[in-house]
Amino acid sequence: VQLAESGGGLVQPGGALRLSCAASGFAISRYGMRWYRQAPGKEREFVGYISSGGDSTNYADSVKGRFTISRDNAKNTVDLQMNSLKPEDTAVYSCAATSTGIIYYWGQGTQVIVSS
């Protein structure tokens, strides 16, 4: 059972990145999926959530209007599209599979650096 994030990297302020979270060993269709991030020296922060069927999403105020979560249950993947990136978005981004408020699986994360 594994969640693996990819797509991180270095991007200039105002740029965009698309992160992907690929699941193996289980079907994400049974789970809501969350994205979190953790910046150096800071606590982990909730970024956003998508319901198991993809019909409901919610986002932290800090990313609302800039980030979009989508999922493809057939491919067992969840994506995080990040636009208009700011230096304060620099963090390690992780995905998590959740059900009834309990997180069952975590990914190891992918680094995003927003810098000129």
C-alpha positions as protocol buffer text, in pm:
chain_id: "A"
residue {
  index: 1
  type: VAL
  ca { x: 0 y: 0 z: 0 }
}
residue {
  index: 2
  type: GLN
  ca { x: 152 y: 328 z: -105 }
}
residue {
  index: 3
  type: LEU
  ca { x: 84 y: 688 z: -198 }
}
residue {
  index: 4
  type: ALA
  ca { x: 352 y: 850 z: -410 }
}
residue {
  index: 5
  type: GLU
  ca { x: 362 y: 1220 z: -492 }
}
residue {
  index: 6
  type: SER
  ca { x: 540 y: 1365 z: -792 }
}
residue {
  index: 7
  type: GLY
  ca { x: 566 y: 1689 z: -984 }
}
residue {
  index: 8
  type: GLY
  ca { x: 740 y: 1909 z: -732 }
}
residue {
  index: 9
  type: GLY
  ca { x: 1027 y: 2138 z: -819 }
}
residue {
  index: 10
  type: LEU
  ca { x: 1150 y: 2493 z: -842 }
}
residue {
  index: 11
  type: VAL
  ca { x: 919 y: 2754 z: -991 }
}
residue {
  index: 12
  type: GLN
  ca { x: 924 y: 3132 z: -1009 }
}
residue {
  index: 13
  type: PRO
  ca { x: 665 y: 3341 z: -828 }
}
residue {
  index: 14
  type: GLY
  ca { x: 351 y: 3364 z: -1037 }
}
residue {
  index: 15
  type: GLY
  ca { x: 422 y: 3031 z: -1199 }
}
residue {
  index: 16
  type: ALA
  ca { x: 233 y: 2703 z: -1189 }
}
residue {
  index: 17
  type: LEU
  ca { x: 297 y: 2341 z: -1097 }
}
residue {
  index: 18
  type: ARG
  ca { x: 86 y: 2032 z: -1109 }
}
residue {
  index: 19
  type: LEU
  ca { x: 142 y: 1771 z: -842 }
}
residue {
  index: 20
  type: SER
  ca { x: 21 y: 1415 z: -874 }
}
residue {
  index: 21
  type: CYS
  ca { x: -49 y: 1154 z: -610 }
}
residue {
  index: 22
  type: ALA
  ca { x: -55 y: 795 z: -731 }
}
residue {
  index: 23
  type: ALA
  ca { x: -193 y: 516 z: -517 }
}
residue {
  index: 24
  type: SER
  ca { x: -88 y: 153 z: -531 }
}
residue {
  index: 25
  type: GLY
  ca { x: -217 y: -143 z: -334 }
}
residue {
  index: 26
  type: PHE
  ca { x: -558 y: 6 z: -270 }
}
residue {
  index: 27
  type: ALA
  ca { x: -836 y: 186 z: -454 }
}
residue {
  index: 28
  type: ILE
  ca { x: -865 y: 557 z: -382 }
}
residue {
  index: 29
  type: SER
  ca { x: -1229 y: 547 z: -496 }
}
residue {
  index: 30
  type: ARG
  ca { x: -1321 y: 447 z: -140 }
}
residue {
  index: 31
  type: TYR
  ca { x: -1147 y: 746 z: 13 }
}
residue {
  index: 32
  type: GLY
  ca { x: -1164 y: 1119 z: 32 }
}
residue {
  index: 33
  type: MET
  ca { x: -825 y: 1260 z: -52 }
}
residue {
  index: 34
  type: ARG
  ca { x: -647 y: 1549 z: 114 }
}
residue {
  index: 35
  type: TRP
  ca { x: -340 y: 1752 z: 36 }
}
residue {
  index: 36
  type: TYR
  ca { x: -124 y: 1893 z: 312 }
}
residue {
  index: 37
  type: ARG
  ca { x: 195 y: 2094 z: 314 }
}
residue {
  index: 38
  type: GLN
  ca { x: 469 y: 2162 z: 561 }
}
residue {
  index: 39
  type: ALA
  ca { x: 709 y: 2452 z: 532 }
}
residue {
  index: 40
  type: PRO
  ca { x: 1046 y: 2452 z: 710 }
}
residue {
  index: 41
  type: GLY
  ca { x: 1002 y: 2526 z: 1078 }
}
residue {
  index: 42
  type: LYS
  ca { x: 625 y: 2527 z: 1056 }
}
residue {
  index: 43
  type: GLU
  ca { x: 348 y: 2285 z: 1139 }
}
residue {
  index: 44
  type: ARG
  ca { x: 178 y: 2080 z: 873 }
}
residue {
  index: 45
  type: GLU
  ca { x: -104 y: 2272 z: 709 }
}
residue {
  index: 46
  type: PHE
  ca { x: -420 y: 2148 z: 539 }
}
residue {
  index: 47
  type: VAL
  ca { x: -433 y: 2254 z: 174 }
}
residue {
  index: 48
  type: GLY
  ca { x: -747 y: 2096 z: 32 }
}
residue {
  index: 49
  type: TYR
  ca { x: -980 y: 1802 z: 7 }
}
residue {
  index: 50
  type: ILE
  ca { x: -1174 y: 1616 z: -259 }
}
residue {
  index: 51
  type: SER
  ca { x: -1453 y: 1371 z: -185 }
}
residue {
  index: 52
  type: SER
  ca { x: -1436 y: 1010 z: -295 }
}
residue {
  index: 53
  type: GLY
  ca { x: -1654 y: 1073 z: -597 }
}
residue {
  index: 54
  type: GLY
  ca { x: -1493 y: 1403 z: -682 }
}
residue {
  index: 55
  type: ASP
  ca { x: -1817 y: 1599 z: -647 }
}
residue {
  index: 56
  type: SER
  ca { x: -1708 y: 1805 z: -348 }
}
residue {
  index: 57
  type: THR
  ca { x: -1393 y: 2000 z: -273 }
}
residue {
  index: 58
  type: ASN
  ca { x: -1278 y: 2247 z: -13 }
}
residue {
  index: 59
  type: TYR
  ca { x: -961 y: 2448 z: 27 }
}
residue {
  index: 60
  type: ALA
  ca { x: -766 y: 2641 z: 283 }
}
residue {
  index: 61
  type: ASP
  ca { x: -824 y: 3014 z: 256 }
}
residue {
  index: 62
  type: SER
  ca { x: -456 y: 3063 z: 176 }
}
residue {
  index: 63
  type: VAL
  ca { x: -488 y: 2870 z: -153 }
}
residue {
  index: 64
  type: LYS
  ca { x: -852 y: 2921 z: -248 }
}
residue {
  index: 65
  type: GLY
  ca { x: -888 y: 3046 z: -602 }
}
residue {
  index: 66
  type: ARG
  ca { x: -531 y: 2945 z: -692 }
}
residue {
  index: 67
  type: PHE
  ca { x: -521 y: 2570 z: -628 }
}
residue {
  index: 68
  type: THR
  ca { x: -751 y: 2303 z: -770 }
}
residue {
  index: 69
  type: ILE
  ca { x: -776 y: 1938 z: -670 }
}
residue {
  index: 70
  type: SER
  ca { x: -898 y: 1676 z: -914 }
}
residue {
  index: 71
  type: ARG
  ca { x: -904 y: 1300 z: -919 }
}
residue {
  index: 72
  type: ASP
  ca { x: -920 y: 1011 z: -1163 }
}
residue {
  index: 73
  type: ASN
  ca { x: -1041 y: 704 z: -979 }
}
residue {
  index: 74
  type: ALA
  ca { x: -987 y: 488 z: -1286 }
}
residue {
  index: 75
  type: LYS
  ca { x: -619 y: 581 z: -1285 }
}
residue {
  index: 76
  type: ASN
  ca { x: -602 y: 581 z: -904 }
}
residue {
  index: 77
  type: THR
  ca { x: -456 y: 930 z: -899 }
}
residue {
  index: 78
  type: VAL
  ca { x: -526 y: 1268 z: -743 }
}
residue {
  index: 79
  type: ASP
  ca { x: -380 y: 1591 z: -876 }
}
residue {
  index: 80
  type: LEU
  ca { x: -316 y: 1932 z: -726 }
}
residue {
  index: 81
  type: GLN
  ca { x: -298 y: 2213 z: -979 }
}
residue {
  index: 82
  type: MET
  ca { x: -121 y: 2513 z: -828 }
}
residue {
  index: 83
  type: ASN
  ca { x: -138 y: 2847 z: -1006 }
}
residue {
  index: 84
  type: SER
  ca { x: -17 y: 3196 z: -920 }
}
residue {
  index: 85
  type: LEU
  ca { x: 240 y: 3049 z: -685 }
}
residue {
  index: 86
  type: LYS
  ca { x: 389 y: 3263 z: -411 }
}
residue {
  index: 87
  type: PRO
  ca { x: 710 y: 3222 z: -211 }
}
residue {
  index: 88
  type: GLU
  ca { x: 498 y: 3135 z: 91 }
}
residue {
  index: 89
  type: ASP
  ca { x: 372 y: 2828 z: -95 }
}
residue {
  index: 90
  type: THR
  ca { x: 718 y: 2676 z: -57 }
}
residue {
  index: 91
  type: ALA
  ca { x: 677 y: 2350 z: 133 }
}
residue {
  index: 92
  type: VAL
  ca { x: 675 y: 1974 z: 114 }
}
residue {
  index: 93
  type: TYR
  ca { x: 337 y: 1869 z: -23 }
}
residue {
  index: 94
  type: SER
  ca { x: 183 y: 1538 z: 79 }
}
residue {
  index: 95
  type: CYS
  ca { x: -136 y: 1357 z: -8 }
}
residue {
  index: 96
  type: ALA
  ca { x: -344 y: 1148 z: 230 }
}
residue {
  index: 97
  type: ALA
  ca { x: -634 y: 905 z: 199 }
}
residue {
  index: 98
  type: THR
  ca { x: -911 y: 961 z: 449 }
}
residue {
  index: 99
  type: SER
  ca { x: -1244 y: 813 z: 549 }
}
residue {
  index: 100
  type: THR
  ca { x: -1483 y: 931 z: 823 }
}
residue {
  index: 101
  type: GLY
  ca { x: -1222 y: 1178 z: 938 }
}
residue {
  index: 102
  type: ILE
  ca { x: -948 y: 921 z: 981 }
}
residue {
  index: 103
  type: ILE
  ca { x: -633 y: 933 z: 770 }
}
residue {
  index: 104
  type: TYR
  ca { x: -543 y: 583 z: 663 }
}
residue {
  index: 105
  type: TYR
  ca { x: -252 y: 642 z: 426 }
}
residue {
  index: 106
  type: TRP
  ca { x: 10 y: 913 z: 379 }
}
residue {
  index: 107
  type: GLY
  ca { x: 249 y: 982 z: 99 }
}
residue {
  index: 108
  type: GLN
  ca { x: 610 y: 1081 z: 162 }
}
residue {
  index: 109
  type: GLY
  ca { x: 576 y: 1418 z: -4 }
}
residue {
  index: 110
  type: THR
  ca { x: 725 y: 1622 z: -284 }
}
residue {
  index: 111
  type: GLN
  ca { x: 918 y: 1946 z: -245 }
}
residue {
  index: 112
  type: VAL
  ca { x: 789 y: 2267 z: -398 }
}
residue {
  index: 113
  type: ILE
  ca { x: 1013 y: 2575 z: -398 }
}
residue {
  index: 114
  type: VAL
  ca { x: 880 y: 2907 z: -518 }
}
residue {
  index: 115
  type: SER
  ca { x: 1167 y: 3146 z: -570 }
}
residue {
  index: 116
  type: SER
  ca { x: 1312 y: 3385 z: -823 }
}
